[in-house]
């Protein structure tokens, strides 16, 4: 064949911060190592390889043989190492200073590790905004890869996508390769010669064409069904053999070699986008349904191939609208980033460089993207990934507090500001043990509660909300037994069920599953009715509260007041939240006034506890007598109780709630149904505890109760001391 073609194989491997060690190990065994072993046998085939920093750190600790093998193939010119932001953040979700900082830090780490200058990078999830071009070039990068979808959204046709382009921002030029969506679906899901035939067709039409495949390395062994397909059935070797057999006209090369071999095809400015599926997931559910219906109506029309490029999905940043929990994490991380930037620029902290660098590393880790969105992968829905974000940002925050407070060991502070970027004022109550965030504009909710000693946010909750795949669950239940899982499919097409009867578990929440959710209930309401969504007269999560601050040296306290419409009555509700220096407890005082004398009122306060796992005997409730009540997914009713506790022995956390007036207490789990690469599954998100009181209003129309939320981590601290002592004794011996 007279027209040669260059094929770029850009492999991206990633595991997020907080993923289970076994998941890292399985992916290494099933994907990363066998791919590398196979590649070794084909020295004429070169690839560009990206490992995210969170994965690379694990490989350096646990699998140094992988690092040695990559270094060997790098030295012989078979692997080009490409970089990116260190901990795989979506660039749109972090400030410019952190974009540049993360890219530079990772390039330096990779150069030190592999001895190769880093010229190219992987854009996490291919989420692109044009201003990134200048940031990337300022960080020392010359080229990257996005999807051909980005270029088609800019108006380019298929025939214009067999090269790379220059794009520019503020005078900085960046080279960008369009990654082929066709190749993403043929590799490795179709016979190797489906790819060869496709490339041959392009070579017949285009002289000196360049076509890029850029996708996840996990599809070579980790995605369901691919391990046997790729290695057991020999797909990867057959693919490499086919590339070798056609080497007269097909050259497999790296990004750097392609840039050096030919100039750019021209200039192109790319619209804000990501890969096609991601733009669909970013839409609200109603938009996703409309988008799918539109595609189904139009895809059989004769002009679909010309018109489909002009039909676009959503904008990645709207994940923060679709999921308020993603916005909460984003805003918390942004707060720490801004504080770190101020302190780093302050000469008063010039002797604290090491501590500030430690905080920066934890901040960068907290920016890892997987917890901030949801599509075909679990992402945001996975509690351990959200917990990891909060773990890192709490560590960073505590380092900054320690630097700022110096020798002062016990302290308490109260601040006001728009901490969650909603144009309303929130409250931050903090001391040397806890950090609490309250939202007066939204029901006076306690929406974050961080425990410094365990770096844990007990309010890293997630609401149950509609998802488009819930309809698939319902349809599957209606047509049980008609489905087959025999074919090896793309992860985007899989519909698998990890548990039966998921259709019976679909439920949605009517208010945020946070704490200090104030509820006026129908007298005589039972827990079963409450779970079915009936019997709530008024809940105040969307109601604004007025606030008043009261402080002294060792205590910070805030009063929040509002008027609740309870039937025909306007009831004044005031809740006071107090935090003392040196204590891991929050003291709450509820006062209800202007109640109708002689009538029966049923009032409750909802608390949620997240990150404490269900389904385990070492995670359980206990009562006022210290007796175990059941695991943390238990649905139960306690009568005339003054205390309930939740224990997570693995975390070393004992969270207890004490009330000054005996209460009925309900407990129930919040379990979401979400999709992941392994299938549709039920996932425990939080344990709900609702103390509630049914009483006859006294003559003065006033009623009050005090509650104490106590967070005891002495077990965790004792375990750390034992572990430290064991390490010390081991080093001495």
C-alpha positions in Angstrom: 0.0 0.0 0.0 1.5 3.3 -1.1 0.0 5.4 1.7 1.4 4.7 5.1 -0.6 5.5 8.3 0.6 6.1 11.8 -1.3 4.6 14.7 -1.0 6.0 18.2 -1.8 3.7 21.1 -2.2 5.9 24.1 -3.0 3.8 27.2 -4.4 5.5 30.4 -4.3 3.5 33.7 -6.0 4.9 36.7 -7.2 4.0 40.2 -8.7 6.7 42.4 -7.6 7.9 45.8 -9.4 5.8 48.4 -10.0 2.7 46.3 -9.6 -0.6 48.1 -6.2 -2.2 48.0 -7.8 -5.3 46.6 -9.1 -3.3 43.6 -5.6 -2.0 42.9 -4.3 -5.5 43.1 -6.9 -7.1 40.9 -6.4 -4.4 38.2 -2.7 -4.9 38.4 -3.0 -8.7 38.0 -5.7 -8.6 35.4 -4.7 -5.6 33.3 -1.6 -3.6 34.0 1.0 -6.4 34.3 -0.2 -8.8 31.6 -0.5 -5.9 29.1 3.1 -5.0 29.9 4.3 -8.6 29.7 2.6 -9.0 26.3 4.0 -5.7 25.0 7.6 -6.8 25.9 7.3 -9.5 23.3 6.7 -7.0 20.5 9.6 -4.6 20.6 8.6 -2.9 17.3 5.3 -1.7 18.8 5.6 1.5 20.8 2.9 3.1 23.0 2.4 6.3 25.0 1.6 5.3 28.6 -0.1 7.3 31.3 -0.5 6.0 34.9 -2.3 8.4 37.2 -0.3 9.5 40.2 -2.6 7.8 42.7 -2.0 4.5 40.9 1.7 5.1 40.4 2.2 5.7 44.1 0.6 2.3 44.8 2.7 0.7 42.2 5.9 2.2 43.6 5.0 0.8 47.1 3.4 -2.5 46.2 4.7 -3.5 42.8 8.1 -2.1 42.1 8.7 -4.8 39.4 6.1 -2.9 37.3 8.1 0.3 37.6 11.3 -1.6 36.6 9.6 -3.1 33.6 8.3 0.3 32.4 11.7 1.8 32.9 13.2 -1.0 30.8 10.7 -0.4 28.0 11.2 3.3 28.2 14.9 3.0 27.9 14.6 1.0 24.7 12.2 3.5 23.2 9.1 1.3 23.3 7.2 3.4 25.9 6.8 7.2 25.9 5.7 8.3 29.4 3.1 11.0 29.4 2.1 13.1 32.4 -0.9 15.1 33.5 -2.2 16.5 36.8 -0.7 14.4 39.6 -3.9 12.9 41.2 -6.2 12.9 38.1 -8.4 15.9 38.9 -10.9 17.2 36.4 -9.2 20.4 35.3 -12.5 22.2 35.4 -13.0 21.4 39.1 -9.7 23.0 40.4 -8.3 26.5 40.4 -5.7 27.5 37.8 -2.9 27.5 40.4 -3.6 23.9 41.2 -3.9 22.8 37.5 -0.4 24.1 36.8 0.9 22.9 40.2 -0.3 19.4 39.8 1.0 19.0 36.2 4.4 20.4 37.1 4.6 18.2 40.2 3.8 15.1 38.3 6.1 15.8 35.4 8.9 16.2 37.9 8.1 13.0 39.7 7.9 11.0 36.4 11.2 12.5 35.2 12.9 11.5 38.4 11.4 8.0 38.3 12.0 7.2 34.6 14.6 9.6 33.4 12.6 10.8 30.4 11.5 14.4 29.8 7.7 14.7 30.0 6.3 16.4 26.9 2.7 15.1 26.6 -0.1 14.6 29.0 -3.5 12.9 29.6 -6.5 15.2 30.2 -8.5 13.5 32.9 -11.8 12.2 31.5 -11.0 14.4 28.4 -13.0 17.2 30.1 -11.9 20.2 28.1 -12.3 24.0 28.3 -10.3 26.2 26.0 -8.6 28.1 28.8 -6.8 24.9 29.8 -4.5 25.2 26.8 -2.5 28.1 28.3 -2.4 26.4 31.7 -1.1 23.2 30.2 1.6 24.9 28.2 2.7 27.0 31.2 3.1 23.8 33.1 5.7 22.6 30.4 3.5 20.3 28.3 3.5 20.5 24.5 0.8 18.1 23.3 -2.2 16.0 24.5 -5.1 13.9 23.3 -8.8 14.5 23.4 -11.7 12.7 21.6 -12.6 13.2 18.0 -16.0 14.2 19.4 -14.4 17.5 20.6 -13.3 18.2 17.1 -16.6 17.2 15.6 -18.4 19.6 17.9 -16.1 22.3 16.5 -17.4 21.4 13.0 -14.7 19.2 11.6 -15.5 16.1 9.6 -14.1 12.6 9.9 -11.8 13.2 6.9 -10.2 16.1 8.7 -9.4 14.1 11.8 -6.5 12.0 10.6 -3.8 14.3 12.0 -3.3 16.6 15.0 -4.1 20.3 15.4 -2.8 23.4 17.1 -5.1 25.1 19.6 -4.2 28.3 21.4 -5.1 30.4 24.5 -3.5 33.7 25.4 -0.8 33.1 22.9 0.2 29.7 24.1 0.0 26.9 21.4 -0.8 23.3 22.3 -0.9 20.4 20.0 -4.0 18.2 20.3 -4.6 14.7 18.8 -8.2 13.6 18.2 -8.7 10.2 19.7 -10.9 7.9 17.5 -14.3 6.9 19.0 -14.5 4.1 16.4 -11.3 2.6 17.7 -12.6 3.0 21.3 -15.4 0.6 20.4 -13.4 -1.9 18.2 -10.4 -2.2 20.6 -10.7 -4.8 22.2 -14.3 -5.6 21.7 -14.1 -6.7 18.0 -11.8 -9.0 16.1 -8.4 -7.3 15.6 -8.9 -7.2 11.9 -12.0 -5.0 12.3 -9.4 -2.4 13.4 -7.0 -3.3 10.6 -9.7 -3.0 8.0 -10.8 0.3 9.3 -7.2 1.7 9.3 -6.7 0.3 5.7 -9.7 2.2 4.5 -8.3 5.4 5.9 -4.9 4.8 4.5 -6.4 4.3 1.1 -8.0 7.7 1.2 -5.5 9.8 3.2 -1.7 10.2 2.6 0.4 10.1 5.8 -2.6 9.9 8.1 -2.3 9.8 11.8 -5.0 8.2 13.9 -5.0 7.9 17.7 -6.5 5.4 20.1 -6.7 6.8 23.6 -8.5 4.9 26.3 -8.5 3.1 29.6 -6.0 0.3 30.2 -8.6 -1.4 32.4 -10.5 -2.4 29.3 -7.6 -4.8 28.7 -8.5 -7.2 31.5 -10.4 -5.4 34.4 -13.7 -4.6 32.8 -16.2 -7.5 33.1 -15.4 -10.3 30.7 -12.3 -8.8 29.2 -9.6 -10.7 31.1 -10.5 -14.0 29.4 -11.2 -12.3 26.1 -8.0 -10.2 26.0 -5.5 -12.7 27.4 -7.2 -16.1 27.8 -8.5 -16.1 24.2 -5.4 -14.2 23.0 -7.0 -11.1 21.7 -4.1 -8.8 22.5 -1.5 -11.0 21.0 -3.6 -11.4 17.9 -4.0 -7.6 17.7 -0.2 -7.1 18.1 0.4 -9.8 15.5 -1.9 -8.1 13.1 -0.1 -4.8 13.6 3.2 -6.5 13.0 2.0 -8.3 9.8 0.8 -5.0 8.4 3.9 -2.9 9.3 4.7 -2.1 5.7 1.9 0.4 5.6 0.9 0.7 9.3 3.4 2.2 11.7 2.6 2.1 15.4 4.2 5.1 17.0 4.2 7.4 20.0 2.7 10.9 20.3 6.2 12.5 20.4 7.3 10.7 17.3 4.1 11.8 15.5 4.7 15.4 16.4 8.3 15.2 15.3 7.4 13.6 11.9 4.8 16.0 10.6 3.4 19.5 11.2 -0.1 20.1 12.5 -3.0 19.9 10.1 -4.0 23.4 11.1 -5.5 25.4 14.0 -8.7 24.5 15.8 -10.5 25.9 18.8 -12.4 23.3 20.7 -15.7 23.8 22.5 -16.2 22.9 26.2 -16.8 19.1 26.1 -15.7 15.7 27.1 -16.1 12.3 25.5 -19.6 11.7 24.2 -20.9 9.5 26.9 -19.7 11.9 29.6 -21.7 14.8 28.1 -24.8 12.6 28.3 -24.2 11.7 31.9 -23.8 15.4 32.8 -27.3 16.1 31.7 -30.2 16.1 34.2 -32.3 13.0 34.1 -35.0 14.6 32.0 -32.4 15.9 29.6 -30.8 12.4 29.3 -34.2 10.9 28.5 -34.8 13.6 25.8 -31.4 13.1 24.4 -31.7 9.4 24.1 -35.2 9.7 22.5 -33.8 12.2 20.0 -31.0 9.9 19.0 -33.3 6.9 18.7 -35.6 8.9 16.4 -32.9 10.3 14.2 -30.3 7.6 14.0 -32.1 5.7 11.2 -32.5 8.7 9.0 -30.3 9.0 5.9 -28.5 12.2 7.0 -27.8 11.0 10.6 -24.0 10.7 9.9 -23.9 14.4 8.9 -26.2 15.8 11.6 -25.2 13.8 14.7 -22.1 15.9 15.3 -24.3 18.9 15.9 -26.4 17.2 18.6 -24.6 17.8 21.9 -25.0 16.7 25.5 -24.3 18.6 28.7 -21.5 20.5 30.3 -19.3 18.7 32.9 -19.5 21.4 35.6 -23.2 20.7 35.9 -22.5 17.5 37.8 -22.2 20.0 40.7 -25.8 21.0 40.0 -27.0 17.5 39.4 -25.4 16.2 42.6 -25.2 18.7 45.5 -22.8 16.4 47.3 -20.3 16.9 44.5 -20.6 20.6 45.0 -20.1 20.2 48.7 -16.8 18.4 48.2 -15.7 20.9 45.5 -16.4 23.9 47.7 -14.6 22.3 50.7 -11.5 21.6 48.7 -11.6 25.0 47.1 -11.8 26.6 50.5 -8.6 24.8 51.6 -6.9 25.6 48.3 -7.5 29.3 48.8 -6.4 29.2 52.4 -3.2 27.4 51.4 -2.5 29.9 48.7 -2.8 32.8 51.1 -0.6 31.2 53.7 2.0 30.2 51.1 2.3 33.8 50.0 2.5 35.1 53.6 6.1 35.7 54.9 4.9 34.9 58.4 4.9 31.2 57.4 8.2 31.0 55.5 9.6 28.6 58.1 6.6 26.3 57.6 7.4 25.2 54.0 7.5 21.5 54.8 4.1 21.6 56.5 2.6 23.7 53.7 3.9 21.2 51.1 2.4 18.4 53.1 -0.9 20.2 53.1 -0.6 20.8 49.3 0.0 17.1 48.6 -3.2 16.2 50.6 -5.1 18.9 48.8 -4.0 17.6 45.4 -5.1 14.1 46.5 -8.5 15.4 47.5 -9.0 16.8 43.9 -9.0 13.2 42.4 -11.9 13.3 40.0 -13.8 10.0 40.5 -15.8 11.1 43.5 -17.2 14.2 41.8 -19.3 12.6 39.0 -21.3 9.5 38.1 -21.9 7.7 34.8 -21.2 4.1 33.9 -18.9 3.9 37.0 -19.8 4.1 40.6 -17.9 7.3 41.3 -19.8 9.7 43.5 -22.1 6.9 44.6 -19.2 5.0 46.3 -18.9 6.0 50.0 -15.3 5.0 50.3 -14.3 7.3 47.4 -16.2 10.3 49.0 -14.6 9.4 52.3 -11.2 9.5 50.8 -11.7 13.0 49.5 -12.8 14.2 52.9 -10.0 12.4 54.6 -7.4 14.2 52.5 -9.0 17.6 52.7 -9.4 17.3 56.5 -5.8 16.4 56.9 -4.8 19.4 54.8 -7.1 21.7 56.8 -5.8 20.4 60.1 -2.2 21.0 59.0 -3.0 24.6 58.1 -4.8 25.0 61.5 -1.8 23.7 63.3 0.5 26.0 61.5 -1.7 29.0 62.1 -2.5 28.3 65.8 1.1 27.4 66.7 1.4 26.4 70.3 -2.2 26.8 71.2 -3.5 23.3 71.7 -7.2 24.0 72.6 -9.2 26.6 70.8 -12.6 27.3 69.3 -13.6 29.5 66.3 -16.6 30.7 64.4 -16.6 32.1 60.8 -19.2 33.2 58.4 -19.0 33.1 54.6 -20.3 31.5 51.4 -18.6 28.2 52.1 -20.6 26.1 49.5 -20.8 28.6 46.6 -24.5 29.1 46.8 -24.5 32.9 47.2 -25.8 32.4 50.8 -24.0 32.7 54.1 -22.9 29.6 55.9 -21.4 29.1 59.3 -18.2 27.3 60.2 -17.9 26.2 63.8 -14.5 24.7 64.5 -12.2 23.7 67.3 -9.1 21.6 67.8 -11.3 18.4 67.5 -14.1 19.1 65.1 -15.2 21.2 62.1 -19.0 21.8 61.6 -20.7 23.6 58.7 -24.2 24.9 59.1 -26.5 26.4 56.4 -28.9 29.0 57.8 -30.3 29.6 54.4 -31.3 26.0 54.0 -33.1 24.9 57.1 -30.2 25.5 59.5 -28.9 22.1 58.4 -25.6 20.7 59.7 -24.3 19.6 56.4 -20.7 18.7 57.2 -19.1 17.5 60.5 -15.4 16.6 60.4 -13.6 14.7 63.1 -9.9 15.7 63.0 -8.5 12.7 64.9 -9.8 10.2 62.3 -10.1 12.6 59.3 -13.6 11.6 58.8 -16.8 13.5 57.8 -19.7 11.8 59.4 -22.0 13.8 57.0 -20.4 12.6 53.7 -23.9 11.4 52.8 -25.7 10.9 49.5 -29.3 11.4 48.7 -31.4 8.9 46.7 -32.5 10.5 43.5 -33.8 9.4 40.1 -31.3 8.0 37.6 -32.0 7.0 34.0 -30.9 3.4 34.6 -33.6 3.0 37.2 -36.0 2.5 34.3 -33.8 -0.4 33.1 -34.2 -2.0 36.5 -38.0 -1.7 36.3 -38.0 -3.1 32.7 -35.7 -5.9 33.7 -38.1 -6.9 36.5 -40.9 -6.9 34.0 -39.1 -9.1 31.5 -37.0 -11.3 33.8 -35.3 -14.2 32.1 -35.2 -12.6 28.7 -31.6 -11.2 28.9 -28.3 -12.8 28.0 -24.8 -11.8 29.1 -22.8 -14.0 26.7 -21.2 -11.3 24.6 -18.2 -9.2 25.6 -19.5 -5.7 25.6 -18.3 -2.2 26.1 -18.7 -1.0 29.7 -21.1 1.6 28.4 -23.5 -1.1 27.1 -23.5 -3.4 30.1 -26.6 -4.1 32.2 -25.9 -6.5 35.0 -27.5 -7.0 38.3 -25.4 -7.7 41.4 -28.5 -8.3 43.6 -32.1 -9.5 43.0 -35.2 -7.5 43.4 -33.6 -4.1 43.0 -36.8 -2.7 41.6 -38.3 -3.1 45.0 -35.6 -0.9 46.6 -36.0 2.2 44.4 -36.8 5.2 46.6 -36.1 8.9 46.5 -35.5 11.4 49.2 -37.6 14.5 49.7 -35.0 16.5 51.7 -31.2 16.4 52.2 -30.0 13.5 54.3 -28.0 15.7 56.6 -28.4 16.5 60.3 -30.6 18.9 62.2 -33.4 18.3 59.8 -36.4 19.5 61.7 -39.6 17.6 61.2 -43.2 18.2 62.4 -45.0 14.9 62.1 -48.6 13.6 62.4 -49.4 12.4 65.9 -49.3 8.7 66.2 -47.1 8.3 63.1 -45.2 5.0 62.9 -41.8 4.3 61.4 -43.2 2.2 58.6 -45.5 5.0 57.5 -42.6 7.5 57.7 -40.5 5.2 55.4 -43.3 5.2 52.9 -43.1 9.0 52.8 -46.4 9.8 54.6 -47.1 11.7 57.8 -44.7 14.6 57.5 -46.6 17.8 58.2 -43.7 20.2 57.8 -40.0 19.8 57.2 -37.8 22.9 57.2 -34.8 22.0 55.1 -35.6 24.7 52.5 -36.6 27.4 54.9 -34.2 30.3 55.9 -33.2 30.8 59.5 -32.1 34.0 61.1 -28.8 33.7 63.1 -27.3 35.2 66.1 -23.7 34.7 67.3 -22.7 34.2 71.0 -19.1 33.6 71.9 -16.6 33.5 74.7 -13.0 32.5 74.9 -13.6 28.7 75.2 -17.0 28.4 73.5 -18.7 29.4 70.2 -22.4 29.3 69.9 -24.9 30.2 67.2 -28.7 30.6 67.6 -30.8 29.9 64.5 -34.5 30.8 64.5 -37.4 30.5 62.0 -41.1 30.1 61.9 -42.7 26.8 60.9 -46.2 26.5 59.5 -47.6 23.5 61.4 -51.1 23.1 60.2 -52.9 26.4 60.9 -50.3 27.5 63.5 -47.1 29.5 63.1 -44.5 27.9 65.5 -41.3 29.7 66.4 -38.4 27.2 66.3 -35.0 28.2 67.7 -32.0 25.8 67.8 -28.7 26.7 69.4 -25.6 25.0 68.4 -22.6 25.2 70.8 -19.0 24.0 70.5 -16.4 24.1 73.3 -12.6 24.2 73.0 -11.0 20.8 73.5 -14.2 18.8 73.2 -15.5 16.3 70.6 -19.1 17.1 71.2 -21.8 19.5 69.9 -24.5 20.7 72.3 -27.9 21.5 70.8 -30.8 23.2 72.4 -34.2 23.2 70.7 -36.9 25.6 71.8 -40.4 25.6 70.3 -42.6 28.6 71.1 -46.1 29.8 70.1 -47.3 26.3 70.2 -51.1 25.7 70.5 -51.8 25.0 74.2 -53.4 21.7 74.9 -52.9 20.2 71.4 -50.6 17.2 70.6 -47.4 18.0 68.8 -45.1 15.4 67.2 -41.6 16.8 66.6 -38.5 15.1 65.4 -34.9 15.9 64.5 -33.1 13.8 61.8 -29.4 13.0 62.1 -27.4 11.0 59.5 -24.2 9.1 60.0 -22.1 8.3 56.9 -19.0 6.3 56.3 -19.9 3.8 59.0 -20.4 0.6 57.1 -23.5 -1.6 57.2 -23.7 -5.4 57.2 -20.8 -6.0 59.6 -21.0 -7.2 63.2 -18.3 -4.7 64.4 -20.5 -1.8 63.2 -23.6 -1.6 65.4 -26.1 0.5 67.4 -26.3 0.4 71.2 -28.9 1.7 73.6 -28.8 3.8 76.8 -27.8 0.7 78.7 -24.9 -0.1 76.4 -26.7 -3.1 74.9 -26.1 -3.9 71.2 -29.2 -3.2 69.1 -28.2 -4.4 65.6 -26.1 -3.6 62.7 -26.1 -0.1 61.2 -28.6 -1.0 58.5 -31.2 -2.0 61.1 -34.7 -0.6 60.9 -35.9 -0.3 64.5 -38.0 1.7 66.9 -36.9 2.5 70.5 -39.4 3.9 73.1 -38.7 6.3 75.9 -34.9 6.3 75.3 -32.4 8.9 76.4 -29.4 7.7 74.4 -28.5 5.9 71.3 -25.0 5.2 69.9 -23.4 4.0 66.7 -20.1 2.2 66.8 -17.7 1.5 64.0 -14.9 -0.6 65.5 -12.9 -0.5 62.2 -12.9 3.3 62.2 -12.5 3.4 66.0 -15.5 5.7 66.2 -18.3 5.8 68.8 -21.0 8.4 67.9 -23.7 8.9 70.5 -26.7 11.1 70.8 -28.1 12.0 74.2 -31.4 13.7 74.8 -32.6 15.5 78.0 -36.2 14.3 77.5 -37.0 10.6 76.8 -37.7 10.2 73.2 -38.9 7.6 70.7 -36.0 6.9 68.4 -36.2 5.6 64.8 -33.3 4.1 62.9 -33.3 3.3 59.2 -30.7 3.0 56.4 -30.4 5.1 53.3 -29.5 2.7 50.5 -29.1 3.9 46.9 -29.3 1.9 43.8 -26.4 2.8 41.4 -24.5 1.5 38.5 -20.8 0.6 38.3 -18.6 -1.3 36.0 -19.5 -4.5 37.9 -23.3 -3.9 37.5 -26.3 -2.4 39.3 -26.1 -2.6 43.0 -27.6 -1.5 46.4 -25.2 0.7 48.3 -25.5 1.8 52.0 -25.1 5.6 52.2 -25.9 6.5 55.7 -27.7 5.5 58.9 -30.6 7.7 59.9 -31.3 8.4 63.6 -34.5 10.3 64.4 -35.3 11.1 68.0 -38.9 12.3 68.2 -41.2 13.5 70.9 -45.0 13.4 71.0 -46.3 15.7 73.7 -49.3 17.8 74.8 -48.4 21.5 74.6 -48.3 23.2 78.1 -50.3 26.3 78.9 -47.4 28.7 78.0 -47.1 27.2 74.5 -43.4 26.5 75.1 -41.3 23.3 74.9 -37.6 22.5 74.8 -35.1 19.7 74.7 -31.3 19.5 74.9 -29.3 17.1 72.7 -25.6 16.2 72.8 -23.8 14.7 69.9 -20.7 13.1 71.2 -18.0 11.8 68.8 -15.5 9.5 70.7 -12.4 8.4 68.8 -10.4 7.1 71.8 -10.4 3.6 70.3 -8.8 4.8 67.1 -6.2 6.9 69.0 -5.4 3.9 71.2 -4.9 1.7 68.1 -2.6 4.2 66.5 -0.5 4.3 69.6 -0.3 0.5 69.7 0.7 0.4 66.0 3.3 3.1 66.5 4.8 1.3 69.5 4.9 -2.0 67.5 6.8 -0.2 64.7 9.2 1.3 67.2 9.9 -2.0 68.9 10.3 -3.7 65.5 12.9 -1.1 64.4 14.8 -1.4 67.6 15.0 -5.2 67.3 
